[in-house]
Amino acid sequence: MSASGDLLFSKDHEWVRLGDGVARIGITDFAQDALGDVVFVQIPNLGQDVKSGDPVSEVESTKSVSDIYAPLPGRIVAVNENLEANPALINSDPYGDGWICEIAVTSDVDLAGLMSEDAYRLLVEGS
């Protein structure tokens, strides 16, 4: 796992990077590896209000199709349109250029459902 220390993780294998009221979302290195070669990413709907656990995107690989869930509630304020032309960014750079969307969150957002990198590592190593 090659995440930086500023990420939080969901049990559904999404990562979250919080900054200035915005949460950047993507899927983890573990998830992209399990999926295999990503061939299509459904770009989330800009401006959509989401609750934690709502599906916001879909990633199709050579092995399967997987829903991507909002790990936090808020409004989708940015999407990574580069994924339309180059969905393999999720494989090559899951914590960087392979991000999926950004969600505007309130300052009092509940982070209790998210894990530290160490806790997430324990989750996937127990799989």
N, CA, C and O atoms as CSV, one atom per row, in Angstrom:
chain,resi,resn,atom,element,x,y,z
A,1,MET,N,N,0.846,-1.180,0.000
A,1,MET,CA,C,0.000,0.000,0.000
A,1,MET,C,C,0.885,1.235,0.000
A,1,MET,O,O,1.793,1.349,0.824
A,2,SER,N,N,0.631,2.156,-0.913
A,2,SER,CA,C,1.509,3.317,-1.043
A,2,SER,C,C,0.775,4.634,-0.804
A,2,SER,O,O,1.008,5.619,-1.505
A,3,ALA,N,N,-0.097,4.644,0.172
A,3,ALA,CA,C,-0.847,5.863,0.489
A,3,ALA,C,C,0.020,6.797,1.322
A,3,ALA,O,O,0.942,6.373,2.018
A,4,SER,N,N,-0.305,8.068,1.230
A,4,SER,CA,C,0.374,9.021,2.115
A,4,SER,C,C,-0.389,9.064,3.432
A,4,SER,O,O,-1.521,8.587,3.505
A,5,GLY,N,N,0.210,9.623,4.461
A,5,GLY,CA,C,-0.380,9.608,5.788
A,5,GLY,C,C,-1.577,10.511,5.985
A,5,GLY,O,O,-2.142,10.534,7.078
A,6,ASP,N,N,-1.991,11.265,4.958
A,6,ASP,CA,C,-3.095,12.204,5.136
A,6,ASP,C,C,-4.435,11.653,4.659
A,6,ASP,O,O,-5.382,12.416,4.467
A,7,LEU,N,N,-4.525,10.352,4.469
A,7,LEU,CA,C,-5.750,9.749,3.957
A,7,LEU,C,C,-6.518,9.015,5.044
A,7,LEU,O,O,-5.951,8.516,6.016
A,8,LEU,N,N,-7.839,8.968,4.842
A,8,LEU,CA,C,-8.729,8.119,5.627
A,8,LEU,C,C,-9.332,7.112,4.662
A,8,LEU,O,O,-9.338,7.335,3.451
A,9,PHE,N,N,-9.841,6.000,5.193
A,9,PHE,CA,C,-10.309,4.909,4.348
A,9,PHE,C,C,-11.667,4.398,4.795
A,9,PHE,O,O,-11.986,4.403,5.984
A,10,SER,N,N,-12.473,3.951,3.820
A,10,SER,CA,C,-13.770,3.348,4.137
A,10,SER,C,C,-13.654,1.831,4.061
A,10,SER,O,O,-12.722,1.298,3.457
A,11,LYS,N,N,-14.598,1.149,4.671
A,11,LYS,CA,C,-14.620,-0.314,4.596
A,11,LYS,C,C,-14.915,-0.788,3.178
A,11,LYS,O,O,-14.666,-1.948,2.850
A,12,ASP,N,N,-15.442,0.099,2.333
A,12,ASP,CA,C,-15.741,-0.233,0.942
A,12,ASP,C,C,-14.560,0.058,0.015
A,12,ASP,O,O,-14.705,0.015,-1.207
A,13,HIS,N,N,-13.396,0.352,0.589
A,13,HIS,CA,C,-12.139,0.540,-0.151
A,13,HIS,C,C,-12.053,1.851,-0.915
A,13,HIS,O,O,-11.388,1.930,-1.947
A,14,GLU,N,N,-12.727,2.883,-0.409
A,14,GLU,CA,C,-12.519,4.236,-0.925
A,14,GLU,C,C,-11.548,4.948,0.003
A,14,GLU,O,O,-11.500,4.668,1.201
A,15,TRP,N,N,-10.777,5.870,-0.560
A,15,TRP,CA,C,-9.923,6.731,0.259
A,15,TRP,C,C,-10.488,8.147,0.233
A,15,TRP,O,O,-11.202,8.534,-0.692
A,16,VAL,N,N,-10.149,8.911,1.274
A,16,VAL,CA,C,-10.620,10.284,1.428
A,16,VAL,C,C,-9.433,11.156,1.830
A,16,VAL,O,O,-8.692,10.824,2.756
A,17,ARG,N,N,-9.263,12.260,1.134
A,17,ARG,CA,C,-8.273,13.283,1.517
A,17,ARG,C,C,-9.059,14.558,1.790
A,17,ARG,O,O,-9.627,15.148,0.872
A,18,LEU,N,N,-9.093,14.984,3.053
A,18,LEU,CA,C,-9.848,16.177,3.453
A,18,LEU,C,C,-8.974,17.418,3.376
A,18,LEU,O,O,-7.792,17.393,3.720
A,19,GLY,N,N,-9.590,18.514,2.912
A,19,GLY,CA,C,-8.894,19.791,2.895
A,19,GLY,C,C,-9.842,20.925,2.578
A,19,GLY,O,O,-10.533,20.883,1.561
A,20,ASP,N,N,-9.891,21.940,3.428
A,20,ASP,CA,C,-10.705,23.140,3.209
A,20,ASP,C,C,-12.165,22.837,2.886
A,20,ASP,O,O,-12.732,23.419,1.962
A,21,GLY,N,N,-12.765,21.936,3.636
A,21,GLY,CA,C,-14.184,21.633,3.467
A,21,GLY,C,C,-14.506,20.762,2.271
A,21,GLY,O,O,-15.674,20.588,1.924
A,22,VAL,N,N,-13.478,20.211,1.635
A,22,VAL,CA,C,-13.685,19.351,0.469
A,22,VAL,C,C,-12.988,18.018,0.713
A,22,VAL,O,O,-11.858,17.971,1.200
A,23,ALA,N,N,-13.676,16.943,0.368
A,23,ALA,CA,C,-13.113,15.604,0.475
A,23,ALA,C,C,-12.879,15.055,-0.926
A,23,ALA,O,O,-13.827,14.854,-1.685
A,24,ARG,N,N,-11.622,14.816,-1.267
A,24,ARG,CA,C,-11.292,14.171,-2.546
A,24,ARG,C,C,-11.415,12.672,-2.325
A,24,ARG,O,O,-10.942,12.141,-1.320
A,25,ILE,N,N,-12.058,11.987,-3.279
A,25,ILE,CA,C,-12.393,10.578,-3.134
A,25,ILE,C,C,-11.769,9.775,-4.273
A,25,ILE,O,O,-11.699,10.240,-5.411
A,26,GLY,N,N,-11.322,8.576,-3.952
A,26,GLY,CA,C,-10.850,7.634,-4.961
A,26,GLY,C,C,-10.948,6.231,-4.403
A,26,GLY,O,O,-11.443,6.029,-3.295
A,27,ILE,N,N,-10.472,5.255,-5.176
A,27,ILE,CA,C,-10.439,3.892,-4.651
A,27,ILE,C,C,-9.004,3.543,-4.287
A,27,ILE,O,O,-8.054,4.083,-4.854
A,28,THR,N,N,-8.866,2.647,-3.349
A,28,THR,CA,C,-7.553,2.311,-2.818
A,28,THR,C,C,-6.740,1.469,-3.791
A,28,THR,O,O,-7.265,0.892,-4.743
A,29,ASP,N,N,-5.453,1.422,-3.518
A,29,ASP,CA,C,-4.552,0.578,-4.299
A,29,ASP,C,C,-5.000,-0.879,-4.200
A,29,ASP,O,O,-4.966,-1.606,-5.193
A,30,PHE,N,N,-5.414,-1.304,-3.026
A,30,PHE,CA,C,-5.914,-2.671,-2.840
A,30,PHE,C,C,-7.104,-2.934,-3.764
A,30,PHE,O,O,-7.173,-3.980,-4.409
A,31,ALA,N,N,-8.041,-1.981,-3.826
A,31,ALA,CA,C,-9.248,-2.152,-4.651
A,31,ALA,C,C,-8.908,-2.185,-6.134
A,31,ALA,O,O,-9.426,-3.030,-6.864
A,32,GLN,N,N,-8.047,-1.281,-6.592
A,32,GLN,CA,C,-7.713,-1.267,-8.016
A,32,GLN,C,C,-6.975,-2.538,-8.404
A,32,GLN,O,O,-7.154,-3.043,-9.512
A,33,ASP,N,N,-6.146,-3.060,-7.502
A,33,ASP,CA,C,-5.426,-4.297,-7.781
A,33,ASP,C,C,-6.398,-5.474,-7.873
A,33,ASP,O,O,-6.249,-6.343,-8.733
A,34,ALA,N,N,-7.391,-5.498,-6.986
A,34,ALA,CA,C,-8.386,-6.570,-7.012
A,34,ALA,C,C,-9.254,-6.497,-8.270
A,34,ALA,O,O,-9.667,-7.526,-8.806
A,35,LEU,N,N,-9.525,-5.280,-8.737
A,35,LEU,CA,C,-10.343,-5.113,-9.940
A,35,LEU,C,C,-9.620,-5.554,-11.206
A,35,LEU,O,O,-10.245,-6.093,-12.119
A,36,GLY,N,N,-8.337,-5.336,-11.269
A,36,GLY,CA,C,-7.592,-5.576,-12.500
A,36,GLY,C,C,-7.627,-4.322,-13.359
A,36,GLY,O,O,-7.884,-3.226,-12.861
A,37,ASP,N,N,-7.370,-4.488,-14.642
A,37,ASP,CA,C,-7.275,-3.347,-15.548
A,37,ASP,C,C,-8.614,-2.628,-15.670
A,37,ASP,O,O,-9.603,-3.208,-16.119
A,38,VAL,N,N,-8.636,-1.359,-15.266
A,38,VAL,CA,C,-9.851,-0.550,-15.351
A,38,VAL,C,C,-10.016,-0.069,-16.795
A,38,VAL,O,O,-9.098,0.501,-17.384
A,39,VAL,N,N,-11.211,-0.315,-17.351
A,39,VAL,CA,C,-11.474,0.040,-18.749
A,39,VAL,C,C,-12.534,1.127,-18.907
A,39,VAL,O,O,-12.677,1.698,-19.988
A,40,PHE,N,N,-13.283,1.419,-17.831
A,40,PHE,CA,C,-14.334,2.437,-17.893
A,40,PHE,C,C,-14.630,2.943,-16.496
A,40,PHE,O,O,-14.676,2.164,-15.544
A,41,VAL,N,N,-14.833,4.256,-16.371
A,41,VAL,CA,C,-15.256,4.868,-15.111
A,41,VAL,C,C,-16.455,5.752,-15.409
A,41,VAL,O,O,-16.375,6.658,-16.240
A,42,GLN,N,N,-17.561,5.490,-14.733
A,42,GLN,CA,C,-18.728,6.359,-14.838
A,42,GLN,C,C,-18.427,7.605,-14.018
A,42,GLN,O,O,-18.224,7.525,-12.807
A,43,ILE,N,N,-18.397,8.751,-14.677
A,43,ILE,CA,C,-18.099,10.007,-13.994
A,43,ILE,C,C,-19.315,10.398,-13.145
A,43,ILE,O,O,-20.441,10.388,-13.644
A,44,PRO,N,N,-19.099,10.742,-11.865
A,44,PRO,CA,C,-20.220,11.142,-11.005
A,44,PRO,C,C,-20.933,12.391,-11.530
A,44,PRO,O,O,-20.387,13.129,-12.350
A,45,ASN,N,N,-22.139,12.613,-11.055
A,45,ASN,CA,C,-22.938,13.771,-11.452
A,45,ASN,C,C,-22.535,14.992,-10.642
A,45,ASN,O,O,-22.730,15.034,-9.427
A,46,LEU,N,N,-21.975,15.981,-11.318
A,46,LEU,CA,C,-21.587,17.228,-10.682
A,46,LEU,C,C,-22.817,17.910,-10.089
A,46,LEU,O,O,-23.851,18.008,-10.749
A,47,GLY,N,N,-22.710,18.379,-8.855
A,47,GLY,CA,C,-23.822,19.050,-8.186
A,47,GLY,C,C,-24.759,18.125,-7.443
A,47,GLY,O,O,-25.676,18.594,-6.769
A,48,GLN,N,N,-24.554,16.823,-7.547
A,48,GLN,CA,C,-25.417,15.849,-6.881
A,48,GLN,C,C,-25.172,15.861,-5.373
A,48,GLN,O,O,-24.025,15.843,-4.926
A,49,ASP,N,N,-26.254,15.891,-4.590
A,49,ASP,CA,C,-26.159,15.741,-3.143
A,49,ASP,C,C,-26.114,14.255,-2.825
A,49,ASP,O,O,-26.895,13.475,-3.368
A,50,VAL,N,N,-25.191,13.861,-1.937
A,50,VAL,CA,C,-25.043,12.444,-1.599
A,50,VAL,C,C,-25.017,12.272,-0.088
A,50,VAL,O,O,-24.621,13.167,0.659
A,51,LYS,N,N,-25.450,11.101,0.331
A,51,LYS,CA,C,-25.350,10.681,1.723
A,51,LYS,C,C,-24.253,9.632,1.804
A,51,LYS,O,O,-23.914,9.015,0.794
A,52,SER,N,N,-23.702,9.425,2.973
A,52,SER,CA,C,-22.720,8.350,3.147
A,52,SER,C,C,-23.327,7.035,2.692
A,52,SER,O,O,-24.440,6.686,3.084
A,53,GLY,N,N,-22.599,6.317,1.873
A,53,GLY,CA,C,-23.063,5.023,1.390
A,53,GLY,C,C,-23.799,5.066,0.074
A,53,GLY,O,O,-24.078,4.016,-0.505
A,54,ASP,N,N,-24.129,6.268,-0.427
A,54,ASP,CA,C,-24.783,6.372,-1.739
A,54,ASP,C,C,-23.798,6.013,-2.846
A,54,ASP,O,O,-22.636,6.414,-2.785
A,55,PRO,N,N,-24.242,5.263,-3.859
A,55,PRO,CA,C,-23.355,5.037,-5.003
A,55,PRO,C,C,-23.174,6.339,-5.784
A,55,PRO,O,O,-24.146,7.041,-6.066
A,56,VAL,N,N,-21.924,6.658,-6.131
A,56,VAL,CA,C,-21.645,7.891,-6.867
A,56,VAL,C,C,-20.998,7.622,-8.216
A,56,VAL,O,O,-20.982,8.498,-9.081
A,57,SER,N,N,-20.470,6.430,-8.402
A,57,SER,CA,C,-19.756,6.106,-9.624
A,57,SER,C,C,-19.752,4.593,-9.801
A,57,SER,O,O,-20.172,3.837,-8.924
A,58,GLU,N,N,-19.268,4.183,-10.954
A,58,GLU,CA,C,-19.121,2.768,-11.246
A,58,GLU,C,C,-17.800,2.595,-11.986
A,58,GLU,O,O,-17.477,3.357,-12.897
A,59,VAL,N,N,-17.050,1.589,-11.581
A,59,VAL,CA,C,-15.777,1.305,-12.225
A,59,VAL,C,C,-15.877,-0.075,-12.857
A,59,VAL,O,O,-16.211,-1.056,-12.194
A,60,GLU,N,N,-15.579,-0.131,-14.155
A,60,GLU,CA,C,-15.624,-1.387,-14.889
A,60,GLU,C,C,-14.194,-1.804,-15.214
A,60,GLU,O,O,-13.393,-1.012,-15.711
A,61,SER,N,N,-13.897,-3.056,-14.924
A,61,SER,CA,C,-12.570,-3.580,-15.224
A,61,SER,C,C,-12.717,-4.815,-16.101
A,61,SER,O,O,-13.825,-5.217,-16.456
A,62,THR,N,N,-11.584,-5.404,-16.440
A,62,THR,CA,C,-11.610,-6.623,-17.235
A,62,THR,C,C,-12.194,-7.790,-16.441
A,62,THR,O,O,-12.566,-8.809,-17.023
A,63,LYS,N,N,-12.279,-7.649,-15.106
A,63,LYS,CA,C,-12.791,-8.713,-14.245
A,63,LYS,C,C,-14.235,-8.512,-13.810
A,63,LYS,O,O,-14.993,-9.476,-13.712
A,64,SER,N,N,-14.626,-7.246,-13.545
A,64,SER,CA,C,-15.947,-7.010,-12.951
A,64,SER,C,C,-16.352,-5.548,-13.056
A,64,SER,O,O,-15.613,-4.712,-13.576
A,65,VAL,N,N,-17.549,-5.263,-12.545
A,65,VAL,CA,C,-18.053,-3.901,-12.417
A,65,VAL,C,C,-18.307,-3.667,-10.932
A,65,VAL,O,O,-18.932,-4.494,-10.269
A,66,SER,N,N,-17.824,-2.543,-10.410
A,66,SER,CA,C,-17.979,-2.244,-8.988
A,66,SER,C,C,-18.532,-0.847,-8.782
A,66,SER,O,O,-18.113,0.107,-9.437
A,67,ASP,N,N,-19.483,-0.742,-7.857
A,67,ASP,CA,C,-19.990,0.566,-7.455
A,67,ASP,C,C,-18.968,1.243,-6.555
A,67,ASP,O,O,-18.254,0.591,-5.794
A,68,ILE,N,N,-18.915,2.568,-6.659
A,68,ILE,CA,C,-18.096,3.388,-5.780
A,68,ILE,C,C,-19.068,4.201,-4.930
A,68,ILE,O,O,-19.980,4.839,-5.456
A,69,TYR,N,N,-18.868,4.174,-3.618
A,69,TYR,CA,C,-19.805,4.782,-2.684
A,69,TYR,C,C,-19.235,6.059,-2.072
A,69,TYR,O,O,-18.024,6.189,-1.891
A,70,ALA,N,N,-20.119,6.990,-1.759
A,70,ALA,CA,C,-19.710,8.213,-1.058
A,70,ALA,C,C,-19.361,7.838,0.376
A,70,ALA,O,O,-20.220,7.344,1.106
A,71,PRO,N,N,-18.127,8.062,0.790
A,71,PRO,CA,C,-17.777,7.757,2.174
A,71,PRO,C,C,-18.225,8.828,3.160
A,71,PRO,O,O,-18.223,8.610,4.372
A,72,LEU,N,N,-18.614,10.004,2.625
A,72,LEU,CA,C,-19.075,11.120,3.452
A,72,LEU,C,C,-20.255,11.796,2.758
A,72,LEU,O,O,-20.367,11.740,1.533
A,73,PRO,N,N,-21.138,12.438,3.531
A,73,PRO,CA,C,-22.241,13.163,2.911
A,73,PRO,C,C,-21.789,14.534,2.417
A,73,PRO,O,O,-20.835,15.113,2.938
A,74,GLY,N,N,-22.484,15.038,1.411
A,74,GLY,CA,C,-22.190,16.376,0.899
A,74,GLY,C,C,-22.669,16.529,-0.526
A,74,GLY,O,O,-23.581,15.830,-0.969
A,75,ARG,N,N,-22.045,17.452,-1.243
A,75,ARG,CA,C,-22.395,17.731,-2.645
A,75,ARG,C,C,-21.155,17.522,-3.510
A,75,ARG,O,O,-20.067,17.988,-3.171
A,76,ILE,N,N,-21.324,16.828,-4.615
A,76,ILE,CA,C,-20.215,16.621,-5.543
A,76,ILE,C,C,-19.919,17.946,-6.241
A,76,ILE,O,O,-20.761,18.493,-6.954
A,77,VAL,N,N,-18.699,18.451,-6.019
A,77,VAL,CA,C,-18.331,19.768,-6.544
A,77,VAL,C,C,-17.246,19.707,-7.620
A,77,VAL,O,O,-16.967,20.711,-8.275
A,78,ALA,N,N,-16.634,18.538,-7.806
A,78,ALA,CA,C,-15.632,18.366,-8.865
A,78,ALA,C,C,-15.590,16.896,-9.244
A,78,ALA,O,O,-15.789,16.017,-8.406
A,79,VAL,N,N,-15.331,16.645,-10.512
A,79,VAL,CA,C,-15.175,15.279,-11.012
A,79,VAL,C,C,-13.893,15.216,-11.841
A,79,VAL,O,O,-13.471,16.213,-12.427
A,80,ASN,N,N,-13.296,14.062,-11.881
A,80,ASN,CA,C,-12.061,13.871,-12.627
A,80,ASN,C,C,-12.404,13.438,-14.057
A,80,ASN,O,O,-12.504,12.246,-14.351
A,81,GLU,N,N,-12.580,14.416,-14.928
A,81,GLU,CA,C,-12.961,14.132,-16.311
A,81,GLU,C,C,-11.856,13.431,-17.083
A,81,GLU,O,O,-12.122,12.858,-18.140
A,82,ASN,N,N,-10.625,13.458,-16.588
A,82,ASN,CA,C,-9.529,12.741,-17.243
A,82,ASN,C,C,-9.765,11.236,-17.279
A,82,ASN,O,O,-9.201,10.530,-18.115
A,83,LEU,N,N,-10.608,10.749,-16.363
A,83,LEU,CA,C,-10.889,9.312,-16.315
A,83,LEU,C,C,-11.702,8.836,-17.515
A,83,LEU,O,O,-11.669,7.654,-17.855
A,84,GLU,N,N,-12.439,9.757,-18.167
A,84,GLU,CA,C,-13.202,9.366,-19.355
A,84,GLU,C,C,-12.268,8.878,-20.449
A,84,GLU,O,O,-12.510,7.833,-21.052
A,85,ALA,N,N,-11.212,9.620,-20.707
A,85,ALA,CA,C,-10.269,9.263,-21.768
A,85,ALA,C,C,-9.217,8.264,-21.292
A,85,ALA,O,O,-8.668,7.507,-22.093
A,86,ASN,N,N,-8.941,8.263,-19.996
A,86,ASN,CA,C,-7.868,7.422,-19.476
A,86,ASN,C,C,-8.273,6.773,-18.147
A,86,ASN,O,O,-7.751,7.146,-17.097
A,87,PRO,N,N,-9.195,5.808,-18.182
A,87,PRO,CA,C,-9.635,5.164,-16.939
A,87,PRO,C,C,-8.516,4.412,-16.227
A,87,PRO,O,O,-8.615,4.156,-15.027
A,88,ALA,N,N,-7.457,4.056,-16.943
A,88,ALA,CA,C,-6.338,3.330,-16.343
A,88,ALA,C,C,-5.572,4.173,-15.326
A,88,ALA,O,O,-4.705,3.649,-14.626
A,89,LEU,N,N,-5.876,5.478,-15.229
A,89,LEU,CA,C,-5.260,6.298,-14.182
A,89,LEU,C,C,-5.569,5.731,-12.798
A,89,LEU,O,O,-4.781,5.888,-11.866
A,90,ILE,N,N,-6.708,5.079,-12.672
A,90,ILE,CA,C,-7.060,4.466,-11.390
A,90,ILE,C,C,-6.060,3.369,-11.047
A,90,ILE,O,O,-5.704,3.197,-9.881
A,91,ASN,N,N,-5.604,2.625,-12.053
A,91,ASN,CA,C,-4.597,1.588,-11.813
A,91,ASN,C,C,-3.207,2.178,-11.589
A,91,ASN,O,O,-2.495,1.758,-10.677
A,92,SER,N,N,-2.826,3.134,-12.402
A,92,SER,CA,C,-1.452,3.634,-12.360
A,92,SER,C,C,-1.192,4.621,-11.230
A,92,SER,O,O,-0.059,4.720,-10.760
A,93,ASP,N,N,-2.202,5.350,-10.784
A,93,ASP,CA,C,-2.004,6.371,-9.751
A,93,ASP,C,C,-3.268,6.541,-8.909
A,93,ASP,O,O,-3.883,7.607,-8.932
A,94,PRO,N,N,-3.668,5.495,-8.160
A,94,PRO,CA,C,-4.952,5.548,-7.443
A,94,PRO,C,C,-5.060,6.667,-6.413
A,94,PRO,O,O,-6.162,7.147,-6.149
A,95,TYR,N,N,-3.937,7.096,-5.821
A,95,TYR,CA,C,-3.977,8.139,-4.793
A,95,TYR,C,C,-3.643,9.522,-5.341
A,95,TYR,O,O,-3.583,10.492,-4.585
A,96,GLY,N,N,-3.428,9.617,-6.634
A,96,GLY,CA,C,-3.075,10.890,-7.259
A,96,GLY,C,C,-4.015,11.193,-8.413
A,96,GLY,O,O,-5.173,11.551,-8.200
A,97,ASP,N,N,-3.517,11.049,-9.638
A,97,ASP,CA,C,-4.298,11.387,-10.826
A,97,ASP,C,C,-5.519,10.498,-11.032
A,97,ASP,O,O,-6.366,10.810,-11.869
A,98,GLY,N,N,-5.631,9.398,-10.290
A,98,GLY,CA,C,-6.770,8.498,-10.422
A,98,GLY,C,C,-7.931,8.812,-9.489
A,98,GLY,O,O,-8.816,7.976,-9.308
A,99,TRP,N,N,-7.945,10.010,-8.888
A,99,TRP,CA,C,-9.072,10.383,-8.016
A,99,TRP,C,C,-10.364,10.401,-8.839
A,99,TRP,O,O,-10.322,10.543,-10.061
A,100,ILE,N,N,-11.507,10.256,-8.169
A,100,ILE,CA,C,-12.794,10.163,-8.871
A,100,ILE,C,C,-13.615,11.441,-8.744
A,100,ILE,O,O,-14.088,11.969,-9.750
A,101,CYS,N,N,-13.793,11.942,-7.532
A,101,CYS,CA,C,-14.599,13.153,-7.365
A,101,CYS,C,C,-14.217,13.865,-6.078
A,101,CYS,O,O,-13.476,13.339,-5.247
A,102,GLU,N,N,-14.744,15.078,-5.938
A,102,GLU,CA,C,-14.598,15.847,-4.707
A,102,GLU,C,C,-15.985,16.175,-4.177
A,102,GLU,O,O,-16.883,16.557,-4.928
A,103,ILE,N,N,-16.138,16.018,-2.873
A,103,ILE,CA,C,-17.411,16.261,-2.204
A,103,ILE,C,C,-17.229,17.389,-1.199
A,103,ILE,O,O,-16.362,17.311,-0.328
A,104,ALA,N,N,-18.046,18.446,-1.315
A,104,ALA,CA,C,-18.047,19.517,-0.312
A,104,ALA,C,C,-18.751,18.981,0.925
A,104,ALA,O,O,-19.882,18.500,0.846
A,105,VAL,N,N,-18.084,19.065,2.060
A,105,VAL,CA,C,-18.637,18.555,3.310
A,105,VAL,C,C,-18.724,19.695,4.321
A,105,VAL,O,O,-18.029,20.703,4.193
A,106,THR,N,N,-19.574,19.528,5.318
A,106,THR,CA,C,-19.690,20.541,6.365
A,106,THR,C,C,-18.552,20.359,7.369
A,106,THR,O,O,-17.958,19.285,7.458
A,107,SER,N,N,-18.261,21.398,8.109
A,107,SER,CA,C,-17.157,21.344,9.070
A,107,SER,C,C,-17.422,20.350,10.200
A,107,SER,O,O,-16.486,19.884,10.849
A,108,ASP,N,N,-18.688,20.027,10.433
A,108,ASP,CA,C,-19.019,19.096,11.510
A,108,ASP,C,C,-19.290,17.680,10.989
A,108,ASP,O,O,-19.975,16.899,11.649
A,109,VAL,N,N,-18.756,17.349,9.807
A,109,VAL,CA,C,-18.983,16.032,9.227
A,109,VAL,C,C,-18.431,14.952,10.164
A,109,VAL,O,O,-17.371,15.118,10.767
A,110,ASP,N,N,-19.164,13.854,10.271
A,110,ASP,CA,C,-18.795,12.757,11.159
A,110,ASP,C,C,-17.827,11.815,10.431
A,110,ASP,O,O,-18.184,11.198,9.428
A,111,LEU,N,N,-16.616,11.716,10.944
A,111,LEU,CA,C,-15.590,10.867,10.333
A,111,LEU,C,C,-15.504,9.497,11.005
A,111,LEU,O,O,-14.592,8.720,10.721
A,112,ALA,N,N,-16.450,9.201,11.894
A,112,ALA,CA,C,-16.377,7.975,12.689
A,112,ALA,C,C,-16.384,6.705,11.834
A,112,ALA,O,O,-15.832,5.688,12.253
A,113,GLY,N,N,-16.983,6.740,10.669
A,113,GLY,CA,C,-17.043,5.551,9.829
A,113,GLY,C,C,-15.801,5.314,8.989
A,113,GLY,O,O,-15.734,4.342,8.236
A,114,LEU,N,N,-14.812,6.201,9.112
A,114,LEU,CA,C,-13.590,6.074,8.327
A,114,LEU,C,C,-12.441,5.578,9.200
A,114,LEU,O,O,-12.457,5.725,10.422
A,115,MET,N,N,-11.443,4.984,8.539
A,115,MET,CA,C,-10.318,4.373,9.250
A,115,MET,C,C,-9.010,5.078,8.913
A,115,MET,O,O,-8.874,5.717,7.870
A,116,SER,N,N,-8.069,4.946,9.812
A,116,SER,CA,C,-6.694,5.378,9.547
A,116,SER,C,C,-6.061,4.388,8.566
A,116,SER,O,O,-6.625,3.330,8.286
A,117,GLU,N,N,-4.886,4.744,8.051
A,117,GLU,CA,C,-4.179,3.838,7.153
A,117,GLU,C,C,-3.827,2.524,7.856
A,117,GLU,O,O,-3.930,1.454,7.257
A,118,ASP,N,N,-3.417,2.601,9.115
A,118,ASP,CA,C,-3.072,1.384,9.853
A,118,ASP,C,C,-4.286,0.472,10.031
A,118,ASP,O,O,-4.184,-0.741,9.853
A,119,ALA,N,N,-5.427,1.052,10.378
A,119,ALA,CA,C,-6.645,0.259,10.551
A,119,ALA,C,C,-7.085,-0.354,9.217
A,119,ALA,O,O,-7.525,-1.503,9.174
A,120,TYR,N,N,-6.967,0.412,8.138
A,120,TYR,CA,C,-7.332,-0.120,6.824
A,120,TYR,C,C,-6.393,-1.252,6.427
A,120,TYR,O,O,-6.839,-2.262,5.882
A,121,ARG,N,N,-5.122,-1.097,6.690
A,121,ARG,CA,C,-4.159,-2.152,6.381
A,121,ARG,C,C,-4.537,-3.444,7.099
A,121,ARG,O,O,-4.475,-4.524,6.511
A,122,LEU,N,N,-4.927,-3.337,8.366
A,122,LEU,CA,C,-5.358,-4.521,9.112
A,122,LEU,C,C,-6.597,-5.154,8.472
A,122,LEU,O,O,-6.716,-6.378,8.415
A,123,LEU,N,N,-7.507,-4.324,7.996
A,123,LEU,CA,C,-8.718,-4.822,7.327
A,123,LEU,C,C,-8.362,-5.637,6.097
A,123,LEU,O,O,-8.841,-6.760,5.942
A,124,VAL,N,N,-7.531,-5.092,5.224
A,124,VAL,CA,C,-7.242,-5.796,3.961
A,124,VAL,C,C,-6.282,-6.970,4.151
A,124,VAL,O,O,-6.339,-7.943,3.399
A,125,GLU,N,N,-5.414,-6.888,5.135
A,125,GLU,CA,C,-4.522,-8.018,5.377
A,125,GLU,C,C,-5.273,-9.183,6.006
A,125,GLU,O,O,-4.821,-10.326,5.936
A,126,GLY,N,N,-6.429,-8.897,6.625
A,126,GLY,CA,C,-7.258,-9.948,7.188
A,126,GLY,C,C,-8.180,-10.576,6.166
A,126,GLY,O,O,-8.832,-11.581,6.451
A,127,SER,N,N,-8.243,-9.982,4.949
A,127,SER,CA,C,-9.138,-10.492,3.893
A,127,SER,C,C,-8.652,-11.820,3.363
A,127,SER,O,O,-9.278,-12.396,2.473
